[in-house]
Amino acid sequence: MAKTPKSSKSSPPKSTLAKTNKARRRRLRSARRTAIQQEKAERSERRAGVGQEPRAGTPRKRKASWR
């Protein structure tokens, strides 16, 4: 049985189409990531603006379910 060489084969050269597609995917991923970060920041700001004020009127008659 023949032994396999220790060094791996070199990969074929990258085509320009593969490079452009990879760059496009990278840009789209980056844009999606920044959009999600901005959305989360806006949401947290909105949530911080909502204050926890006590309930107006008479207190509850029974304990609220926690489920």
PDB file with SEQRES, HELIX, SHEET and CRYST1 records, atoms N, CA, C and O in Angstrom:
SEQRES   1 A   67  MET ALA LYS THR PRO LYS SER SER LYS SER SER PRO PRO          
SEQRES   2 A   67  LYS SER THR LEU ALA LYS THR ASN LYS ALA ARG ARG ARG          
SEQRES   3 A   67  ARG LEU ARG SER ALA ARG ARG THR ALA ILE GLN GLN GLU          
SEQRES   4 A   67  LYS ALA GLU ARG SER GLU ARG ARG ALA GLY VAL GLY GLN          
SEQRES   5 A   67  GLU PRO ARG ALA GLY THR PRO ARG LYS ARG LYS ALA SER          
SEQRES   6 A   67  TRP ARG                                                      
HELIX    1 AA1 THR A   16  GLY A   49  1                                  34    
CRYST1    1.000    1.000    1.000  90.00  90.00  90.00 P 1           1          
ATOM      1  N   MET A   1       0.831  -1.180   0.000  1.00  0.00           N  
ATOM      2  CA  MET A   1       0.000   0.000   0.000  1.00  0.00           C  
ATOM      3  C   MET A   1       0.879   1.248   0.000  1.00  0.00           C  
ATOM      4  O   MET A   1       1.806   1.366   0.801  1.00  0.00           O  
ATOM      5  N   ALA A   2       0.579   2.174  -0.905  1.00  0.00           N  
ATOM      6  CA  ALA A   2       1.402   3.378  -1.034  1.00  0.00           C  
ATOM      7  C   ALA A   2       1.062   4.375   0.059  1.00  0.00           C  
ATOM      8  O   ALA A   2      -0.094   4.528   0.454  1.00  0.00           O  
ATOM      9  N   LYS A   3       2.093   5.046   0.535  1.00  0.00           N  
ATOM     10  CA  LYS A   3       1.885   6.064   1.568  1.00  0.00           C  
ATOM     11  C   LYS A   3       1.461   7.379   0.917  1.00  0.00           C  
ATOM     12  O   LYS A   3       1.928   7.731  -0.166  1.00  0.00           O  
ATOM     13  N   THR A   4       0.567   8.097   1.598  1.00  0.00           N  
ATOM     14  CA  THR A   4       0.144   9.402   1.081  1.00  0.00           C  
ATOM     15  C   THR A   4       1.162  10.448   1.513  1.00  0.00           C  
ATOM     16  O   THR A   4       1.754  10.338   2.587  1.00  0.00           O  
ATOM     17  N   PRO A   5       1.367  11.459   0.682  1.00  0.00           N  
ATOM     18  CA  PRO A   5       2.344  12.488   1.068  1.00  0.00           C  
ATOM     19  C   PRO A   5       1.849  13.291   2.269  1.00  0.00           C  
ATOM     20  O   PRO A   5       0.647  13.475   2.457  1.00  0.00           O  
ATOM     21  N   LYS A   6       2.795  13.763   3.074  1.00  0.00           N  
ATOM     22  CA  LYS A   6       2.448  14.525   4.278  1.00  0.00           C  
ATOM     23  C   LYS A   6       1.891  15.903   3.938  1.00  0.00           C  
ATOM     24  O   LYS A   6       0.982  16.393   4.609  1.00  0.00           O  
ATOM     25  N   SER A   7       2.431  16.519   2.906  1.00  0.00           N  
ATOM     26  CA  SER A   7       1.963  17.867   2.551  1.00  0.00           C  
ATOM     27  C   SER A   7       0.661  17.772   1.767  1.00  0.00           C  
ATOM     28  O   SER A   7       0.475  16.868   0.954  1.00  0.00           O  
ATOM     29  N   SER A   8      -0.232  18.716   2.024  1.00  0.00           N  
ATOM     30  CA  SER A   8      -1.515  18.713   1.319  1.00  0.00           C  
ATOM     31  C   SER A   8      -1.356  19.385  -0.033  1.00  0.00           C  
ATOM     32  O   SER A   8      -0.417  20.145  -0.269  1.00  0.00           O  
ATOM     33  N   LYS A   9      -2.284  19.091  -0.898  1.00  0.00           N  
ATOM     34  CA  LYS A   9      -2.250  19.698  -2.227  1.00  0.00           C  
ATOM     35  C   LYS A   9      -2.624  21.169  -2.121  1.00  0.00           C  
ATOM     36  O   LYS A   9      -3.422  21.558  -1.269  1.00  0.00           O  
ATOM     37  N   SER A  10      -2.047  21.968  -2.983  1.00  0.00           N  
ATOM     38  CA  SER A  10      -2.402  23.381  -2.985  1.00  0.00           C  
ATOM     39  C   SER A  10      -3.755  23.552  -3.662  1.00  0.00           C  
ATOM     40  O   SER A  10      -4.092  22.817  -4.591  1.00  0.00           O  
ATOM     41  N   SER A  11      -4.522  24.520  -3.192  1.00  0.00           N  
ATOM     42  CA  SER A  11      -5.843  24.747  -3.765  1.00  0.00           C  
ATOM     43  C   SER A  11      -5.705  25.453  -5.102  1.00  0.00           C  
ATOM     44  O   SER A  11      -4.736  26.178  -5.327  1.00  0.00           O  
ATOM     45  N   PRO A  12      -6.661  25.247  -5.980  1.00  0.00           N  
ATOM     46  CA  PRO A  12      -6.590  25.920  -7.292  1.00  0.00           C  
ATOM     47  C   PRO A  12      -6.755  27.428  -7.127  1.00  0.00           C  
ATOM     48  O   PRO A  12      -7.333  27.883  -6.140  1.00  0.00           O  
ATOM     49  N   PRO A  13      -6.259  28.195  -8.074  1.00  0.00           N  
ATOM     50  CA  PRO A  13      -6.381  29.659  -7.946  1.00  0.00           C  
ATOM     51  C   PRO A  13      -7.845  30.096  -7.947  1.00  0.00           C  
ATOM     52  O   PRO A  13      -8.683  29.501  -8.625  1.00  0.00           O  
ATOM     53  N   LYS A  14      -8.135  31.129  -7.187  1.00  0.00           N  
ATOM     54  CA  LYS A  14      -9.504  31.628  -7.064  1.00  0.00           C  
ATOM     55  C   LYS A  14      -9.887  32.403  -8.328  1.00  0.00           C  
ATOM     56  O   LYS A  14      -9.106  33.198  -8.848  1.00  0.00           O  
ATOM     57  N   SER A  15     -11.092  32.153  -8.799  1.00  0.00           N  
ATOM     58  CA  SER A  15     -11.564  32.882  -9.977  1.00  0.00           C  
ATOM     59  C   SER A  15     -12.079  34.255  -9.537  1.00  0.00           C  
ATOM     60  O   SER A  15     -12.406  34.461  -8.369  1.00  0.00           O  
ATOM     61  N   THR A  16     -12.144  35.170 -10.472  1.00  0.00           N  
ATOM     62  CA  THR A  16     -12.624  36.514 -10.153  1.00  0.00           C  
ATOM     63  C   THR A  16     -14.091  36.471  -9.730  1.00  0.00           C  
ATOM     64  O   THR A  16     -14.522  37.249  -8.878  1.00  0.00           O  
ATOM     65  N   LEU A  17     -14.857  35.553 -10.331  1.00  0.00           N  
ATOM     66  CA  LEU A  17     -16.271  35.430  -9.965  1.00  0.00           C  
ATOM     67  C   LEU A  17     -16.409  34.989  -8.510  1.00  0.00           C  
ATOM     68  O   LEU A  17     -17.235  35.526  -7.772  1.00  0.00           O  
ATOM     69  N   ALA A  18     -15.607  34.021  -8.103  1.00  0.00           N  
ATOM     70  CA  ALA A  18     -15.651  33.552  -6.714  1.00  0.00           C  
ATOM     71  C   ALA A  18     -15.255  34.676  -5.759  1.00  0.00           C  
ATOM     72  O   ALA A  18     -15.850  34.836  -4.694  1.00  0.00           O  
ATOM     73  N   LYS A  19     -14.255  35.442  -6.146  1.00  0.00           N  
ATOM     74  CA  LYS A  19     -13.805  36.548  -5.290  1.00  0.00           C  
ATOM     75  C   LYS A  19     -14.889  37.618  -5.140  1.00  0.00           C  
ATOM     76  O   LYS A  19     -15.129  38.119  -4.042  1.00  0.00           O  
ATOM     77  N   THR A  20     -15.540  37.961  -6.255  1.00  0.00           N  
ATOM     78  CA  THR A  20     -16.574  38.999  -6.184  1.00  0.00           C  
ATOM     79  C   THR A  20     -17.774  38.521  -5.379  1.00  0.00           C  
ATOM     80  O   THR A  20     -18.351  39.284  -4.605  1.00  0.00           O  
ATOM     81  N   ASN A  21     -18.152  37.246  -5.562  1.00  0.00           N  
ATOM     82  CA  ASN A  21     -19.280  36.716  -4.789  1.00  0.00           C  
ATOM     83  C   ASN A  21     -18.972  36.684  -3.308  1.00  0.00           C  
ATOM     84  O   ASN A  21     -19.832  36.991  -2.483  1.00  0.00           O  
ATOM     85  N   LYS A  22     -17.741  36.310  -2.965  1.00  0.00           N  
ATOM     86  CA  LYS A  22     -17.353  36.266  -1.558  1.00  0.00           C  
ATOM     87  C   LYS A  22     -17.363  37.674  -0.967  1.00  0.00           C  
ATOM     88  O   LYS A  22     -17.807  37.870   0.164  1.00  0.00           O  
ATOM     89  N   ALA A  23     -16.875  38.653  -1.729  1.00  0.00           N  
ATOM     90  CA  ALA A  23     -16.878  40.041  -1.262  1.00  0.00           C  
ATOM     91  C   ALA A  23     -18.303  40.550  -1.071  1.00  0.00           C  
ATOM     92  O   ALA A  23     -18.595  41.261  -0.109  1.00  0.00           O  
ATOM     93  N   ARG A  24     -19.194  40.178  -2.005  1.00  0.00           N  
ATOM     94  CA  ARG A  24     -20.598  40.589  -1.901  1.00  0.00           C  
ATOM     95  C   ARG A  24     -21.237  39.990  -0.653  1.00  0.00           C  
ATOM     96  O   ARG A  24     -21.933  40.689   0.084  1.00  0.00           O  
ATOM     97  N   ARG A  25     -21.005  38.702  -0.413  1.00  0.00           N  
ATOM     98  CA  ARG A  25     -21.545  38.055   0.778  1.00  0.00           C  
ATOM     99  C   ARG A  25     -21.012  38.711   2.054  1.00  0.00           C  
ATOM    100  O   ARG A  25     -21.747  38.907   3.022  1.00  0.00           O  
ATOM    101  N   ARG A  26     -19.723  39.044   2.032  1.00  0.00           N  
ATOM    102  CA  ARG A  26     -19.112  39.696   3.198  1.00  0.00           C  
ATOM    103  C   ARG A  26     -19.775  41.040   3.467  1.00  0.00           C  
ATOM    104  O   ARG A  26     -20.080  41.365   4.614  1.00  0.00           O  
ATOM    105  N   ARG A  27     -20.000  41.825   2.411  1.00  0.00           N  
ATOM    106  CA  ARG A  27     -20.655  43.135   2.574  1.00  0.00           C  
ATOM    107  C   ARG A  27     -22.076  42.985   3.083  1.00  0.00           C  
ATOM    108  O   ARG A  27     -22.504  43.724   3.970  1.00  0.00           O  
ATOM    109  N   LEU A  28     -22.819  42.016   2.516  1.00  0.00           N  
ATOM    110  CA  LEU A  28     -24.205  41.804   2.950  1.00  0.00           C  
ATOM    111  C   LEU A  28     -24.259  41.381   4.410  1.00  0.00           C  
ATOM    112  O   LEU A  28     -25.099  41.861   5.171  1.00  0.00           O  
ATOM    113  N   ARG A  29     -23.351  40.470   4.805  1.00  0.00           N  
ATOM    114  CA  ARG A  29     -23.310  40.012   6.194  1.00  0.00           C  
ATOM    115  C   ARG A  29     -22.992  41.168   7.129  1.00  0.00           C  
ATOM    116  O   ARG A  29     -23.591  41.296   8.197  1.00  0.00           O  
ATOM    117  N   SER A  30     -22.042  42.014   6.721  1.00  0.00           N  
ATOM    118  CA  SER A  30     -21.662  43.163   7.534  1.00  0.00           C  
ATOM    119  C   SER A  30     -22.825  44.149   7.666  1.00  0.00           C  
ATOM    120  O   SER A  30     -23.088  44.665   8.753  1.00  0.00           O  
ATOM    121  N   ALA A  31     -23.517  44.407   6.553  1.00  0.00           N  
ATOM    122  CA  ALA A  31     -24.651  45.337   6.580  1.00  0.00           C  
ATOM    123  C   ALA A  31     -25.767  44.800   7.459  1.00  0.00           C  
ATOM    124  O   ALA A  31     -26.384  45.552   8.213  1.00  0.00           O  
ATOM    125  N   ARG A  32     -26.034  43.481   7.364  1.00  0.00           N  
ATOM    126  CA  ARG A  32     -27.074  42.886   8.195  1.00  0.00           C  
ATOM    127  C   ARG A  32     -26.702  42.967   9.674  1.00  0.00           C  
ATOM    128  O   ARG A  32     -27.549  43.242  10.524  1.00  0.00           O  
ATOM    129  N   ARG A  33     -25.423  42.724   9.967  1.00  0.00           N  
ATOM    130  CA  ARG A  33     -24.966  42.793  11.354  1.00  0.00           C  
ATOM    131  C   ARG A  33     -25.131  44.195  11.933  1.00  0.00           C  
ATOM    132  O   ARG A  33     -25.605  44.352  13.059  1.00  0.00           O  
ATOM    133  N   THR A  34     -24.739  45.220  11.163  1.00  0.00           N  
ATOM    134  CA  THR A  34     -24.874  46.599  11.660  1.00  0.00           C  
ATOM    135  C   THR A  34     -26.340  46.995  11.798  1.00  0.00           C  
ATOM    136  O   THR A  34     -26.703  47.712  12.730  1.00  0.00           O  
ATOM    137  N   ALA A  35     -27.196  46.527  10.865  1.00  0.00           N  
ATOM    138  CA  ALA A  35     -28.625  46.842  10.950  1.00  0.00           C  
ATOM    139  C   ALA A  35     -29.230  46.236  12.210  1.00  0.00           C  
ATOM    140  O   ALA A  35     -30.032  46.878  12.888  1.00  0.00           O  
ATOM    141  N   ILE A  36     -28.852  45.015  12.521  1.00  0.00           N  
ATOM    142  CA  ILE A  36     -29.365  44.359  13.725  1.00  0.00           C  
ATOM    143  C   ILE A  36     -28.868  45.074  14.976  1.00  0.00           C  
ATOM    144  O   ILE A  36     -29.625  45.256  15.930  1.00  0.00           O  
ATOM    145  N   GLN A  37     -27.603  45.478  14.975  1.00  0.00           N  
ATOM    146  CA  GLN A  37     -27.059  46.208  16.126  1.00  0.00           C  
ATOM    147  C   GLN A  37     -27.811  47.516  16.348  1.00  0.00           C  
ATOM    148  O   GLN A  37     -28.145  47.856  17.483  1.00  0.00           O  
ATOM    149  N   GLN A  38     -28.077  48.248  15.274  1.00  0.00           N  
ATOM    150  CA  GLN A  38     -28.810  49.514  15.393  1.00  0.00           C  
ATOM    151  C   GLN A  38     -30.218  49.272  15.896  1.00  0.00           C  
ATOM    152  O   GLN A  38     -30.715  50.011  16.745  1.00  0.00           O  
ATOM    153  N   GLU A  39     -30.862  48.238  15.376  1.00  0.00           N  
ATOM    154  CA  GLU A  39     -32.231  47.929  15.791  1.00  0.00           C  
ATOM    155  C   GLU A  39     -32.275  47.581  17.274  1.00  0.00           C  
ATOM    156  O   GLU A  39     -33.172  48.013  17.999  1.00  0.00           O  
ATOM    157  N   LYS A  40     -31.294  46.794  17.717  1.00  0.00           N  
ATOM    158  CA  LYS A  40     -31.243  46.431  19.128  1.00  0.00           C  
ATOM    159  C   LYS A  40     -31.000  47.658  20.001  1.00  0.00           C  
ATOM    160  O   LYS A  40     -31.591  47.785  21.074  1.00  0.00           O  
ATOM    161  N   ALA A  41     -30.133  48.558  19.546  1.00  0.00           N  
ATOM    162  CA  ALA A  41     -29.854  49.770  20.310  1.00  0.00           C  
ATOM    163  C   ALA A  41     -31.110  50.636  20.422  1.00  0.00           C  
ATOM    164  O   ALA A  41     -31.426  51.151  21.494  1.00  0.00           O  
ATOM    165  N   GLU A  42     -31.818  50.790  19.304  1.00  0.00           N  
ATOM    166  CA  GLU A  42     -33.055  51.588  19.318  1.00  0.00           C  
ATOM    167  C   GLU A  42     -34.100  50.953  20.236  1.00  0.00           C  
ATOM    168  O   GLU A  42     -34.781  51.642  20.995  1.00  0.00           O  
ATOM    169  N   ARG A  43     -34.211  49.640  20.151  1.00  0.00           N  
ATOM    170  CA  ARG A  43     -35.186  48.937  20.980  1.00  0.00           C  
ATOM    171  C   ARG A  43     -34.857  49.105  22.459  1.00  0.00           C  
ATOM    172  O   ARG A  43     -35.755  49.331  23.270  1.00  0.00           O  
ATOM    173  N   SER A  44     -33.580  48.998  22.818  1.00  0.00           N  
ATOM    174  CA  SER A  44     -33.206  49.140  24.226  1.00  0.00           C  
ATOM    175  C   SER A  44     -33.464  50.571  24.709  1.00  0.00           C  
ATOM    176  O   SER A  44     -33.846  50.785  25.859  1.00  0.00           O  
ATOM    177  N   GLU A  45     -33.250  51.552  23.815  1.00  0.00           N  
ATOM    178  CA  GLU A  45     -33.548  52.942  24.184  1.00  0.00           C  
ATOM    179  C   GLU A  45     -35.044  53.125  24.428  1.00  0.00           C  
ATOM    180  O   GLU A  45     -35.458  53.773  25.390  1.00  0.00           O  
ATOM    181  N   ARG A  46     -35.849  52.538  23.533  1.00  0.00           N  
ATOM    182  CA  ARG A  46     -37.303  52.641  23.707  1.00  0.00           C  
ATOM    183  C   ARG A  46     -37.738  51.964  24.999  1.00  0.00           C  
ATOM    184  O   ARG A  46     -38.579  52.484  25.732  1.00  0.00           O  
ATOM    185  N   ARG A  47     -37.151  50.789  25.272  1.00  0.00           N  
ATOM    186  CA  ARG A  47     -37.517  50.065  26.484  1.00  0.00           C  
ATOM    187  C   ARG A  47     -37.105  50.836  27.738  1.00  0.00           C  
ATOM    188  O   ARG A  47     -37.798  50.796  28.754  1.00  0.00           O  
ATOM    189  N   ALA A  48     -35.981  51.533  27.659  1.00  0.00           N  
ATOM    190  CA  ALA A  48     -35.524  52.320  28.805  1.00  0.00           C  
ATOM    191  C   ALA A  48     -36.460  53.500  29.050  1.00  0.00           C  
ATOM    192  O   ALA A  48     -36.633  53.940  30.187  1.00  0.00           O  
ATOM    193  N   GLY A  49     -37.065  54.011  27.965  1.00  0.00           N  
ATOM    194  CA  GLY A  49     -37.980  55.142  28.098  1.00  0.00           C  
ATOM    195  C   GLY A  49     -39.285  54.764  28.767  1.00  0.00           C  
ATOM    196  O   GLY A  49     -39.947  55.610  29.368  1.00  0.00           O  
ATOM    197  N   VAL A  50     -39.662  53.490  28.666  1.00  0.00           N  
ATOM    198  CA  VAL A  50     -40.909  53.033  29.277  1.00  0.00           C  
ATOM    199  C   VAL A  50     -40.643  52.837  30.762  1.00  0.00           C  
ATOM    200  O   VAL A  50     -39.880  51.956  31.158  1.00  0.00           O  
ATOM    201  N   GLY A  51     -41.280  53.667  31.573  1.00  0.00           N  
ATOM    202  CA  GLY A  51     -41.040  53.579  33.011  1.00  0.00           C  
ATOM    203  C   GLY A  51     -41.947  52.569  33.681  1.00  0.00           C  
ATOM    204  O   GLY A  51     -43.031  52.266  33.182  1.00  0.00           O  
ATOM    205  N   GLN A  52     -41.507  52.056  34.797  1.00  0.00           N  
ATOM    206  CA  GLN A  52     -42.318  51.129  35.576  1.00  0.00           C  
ATOM    207  C   GLN A  52     -43.111  51.939  36.593  1.00  0.00           C  
ATOM    208  O   GLN A  52     -42.645  52.163  37.710  1.00  0.00           O  
ATOM    209  N   GLU A  53     -44.280  52.369  36.219  1.00  0.00           N  
ATOM    210  CA  GLU A  53     -45.094  53.166  37.126  1.00  0.00           C  
ATOM    211  C   GLU A  53     -46.107  52.271  37.827  1.00  0.00           C  
ATOM    212  O   GLU A  53     -46.567  51.286  37.250  1.00  0.00           O  
ATOM    213  N   PRO A  54     -46.454  52.600  39.048  1.00  0.00           N  
ATOM    214  CA  PRO A  54     -47.438  51.775  39.754  1.00  0.00           C  
ATOM    215  C   PRO A  54     -48.804  51.852  39.065  1.00  0.00           C  
ATOM    216  O   PRO A  54     -49.135  52.841  38.411  1.00  0.00           O  
ATOM    217  N   ARG A  55     -49.564  50.811  39.227  1.00  0.00           N  
ATOM    218  CA  ARG A  55     -50.866  50.721  38.585  1.00  0.00           C  
ATOM    219  C   ARG A  55     -51.831  51.716  39.214  1.00  0.00           C  
ATOM    220  O   ARG A  55     -51.958  51.794  40.436  1.00  0.00           O  
ATOM    221  N   ALA A  56     -52.503  52.469  38.363  1.00  0.00           N  
ATOM    222  CA  ALA A  56     -53.448  53.460  38.867  1.00  0.00           C  
ATOM    223  C   ALA A  56     -54.727  52.772  39.335  1.00  0.00           C  
ATOM    224  O   ALA A  56     -55.101  51.720  38.817  1.00  0.00           O  
ATOM    225  N   GLY A  57     -55.379  53.362  40.296  1.00  0.00           N  
ATOM    226  CA  GLY A  57     -56.647  52.812  40.764  1.00  0.00           C  
ATOM    227  C   GLY A  57     -56.463  51.862  41.932  1.00  0.00           C  
ATOM    228  O   GLY A  57     -55.433  51.870  42.606  1.00  0.00           O  
ATOM    229  N   THR A  58     -57.484  51.040  42.161  1.00  0.00           N  
ATOM    230  CA  THR A  58     -57.448  50.116  43.297  1.00  0.00           C  
ATOM    231  C   THR A  58     -56.471  48.979  43.017  1.00  0.00           C  
ATOM    232  O   THR A  58     -56.261  48.637  41.854  1.00  0.00           O  
ATOM    233  N   PRO A  59     -55.881  48.394  44.021  1.00  0.00           N  
ATOM    234  CA  PRO A  59     -54.969  47.279  43.802  1.00  0.00           C  
ATOM    235  C   PRO A  59     -55.713  46.042  43.289  1.00  0.00           C  
ATOM    236  O   PRO A  59     -56.938  45.962  43.374  1.00  0.00           O  
ATOM    237  N   ARG A  60     -54.983  45.120  42.779  1.00  0.00           N  
ATOM    238  CA  ARG A  60     -55.586  43.893  42.237  1.00  0.00           C  
ATOM    239  C   ARG A  60     -56.264  43.092  43.347  1.00  0.00           C  
ATOM    240  O   ARG A  60     -55.796  43.075  44.486  1.00  0.00           O  
ATOM    241  N   LYS A  61     -57.355  42.437  43.009  1.00  0.00           N  
ATOM    242  CA  LYS A  61     -58.092  41.635  43.986  1.00  0.00           C  
ATOM    243  C   LYS A  61     -57.392  40.303  44.245  1.00  0.00           C  
ATOM    244  O   LYS A  61     -57.421  39.781  45.359  1.00  0.00           O  
ATOM    245  N   ARG A  62     -56.767  39.763  43.208  1.00  0.00           N  
ATOM    246  CA  ARG A  62     -56.089  38.475  43.386  1.00  0.00           C  
ATOM    247  C   ARG A  62     -54.695  38.564  42.786  1.00  0.00           C  
ATOM    248  O   ARG A  62     -54.389  39.465  42.004  1.00  0.00           O  
ATOM    249  N   LYS A  63     -53.878  37.627  43.163  1.00  0.00           N  
ATOM    250  CA  LYS A  63     -52.495  37.609  42.701  1.00  0.00           C  
ATOM    251  C   LYS A  63     -52.456  37.205  41.226  1.00  0.00           C  
ATOM    252  O   LYS A  63     -53.137  36.262  40.823  1.00  0.00           O  
ATOM    253  N   ALA A  64     -51.676  37.902  40.438  1.00  0.00           N  
ATOM    254  CA  ALA A  64     -51.565  37.593  39.015  1.00  0.00           C  
ATOM    255  C   ALA A  64     -50.762  36.318  38.821  1.00  0.00           C  
ATOM    256  O   ALA A  64     -49.844  36.032  39.589  1.00  0.00           O  
ATOM    257  N   SER A  65     -51.104  35.566  37.809  1.00  0.00           N  
ATOM    258  CA  SER A  65     -50.382  34.338  37.501  1.00  0.00           C  
ATOM    259  C   SER A  65     -49.038  34.692  36.915  1.00  0.00           C  
ATOM    260  O   SER A  65     -48.931  35.632  36.127  1.00  0.00           O  
ATOM    261  N   TRP A  66     -48.017  33.959  37.285  1.00  0.00           N  
ATOM    262  CA  TRP A  66     -46.678  34.249  36.776  1.00  0.00           C  
ATOM    263  C   TRP A  66     -46.355  33.448  35.530  1.00  0.00           C  
ATOM    264  O   TRP A  66     -45.268  33.601  34.973  1.00  0.00           O  
ATOM    265  N   ARG A  67     -47.256  32.609  35.080  1.00  0.00           N  
ATOM    266  CA  ARG A  67     -46.964  31.788  33.916  1.00  0.00           C  
ATOM    267  C   ARG A  67     -47.362  32.447  32.654  1.00  0.00           C  
ATOM    268  O   ARG A  67     -47.180  31.879  31.577  1.00  0.00           O  
TER     269      ARG A  67                                                      
END                                                                             
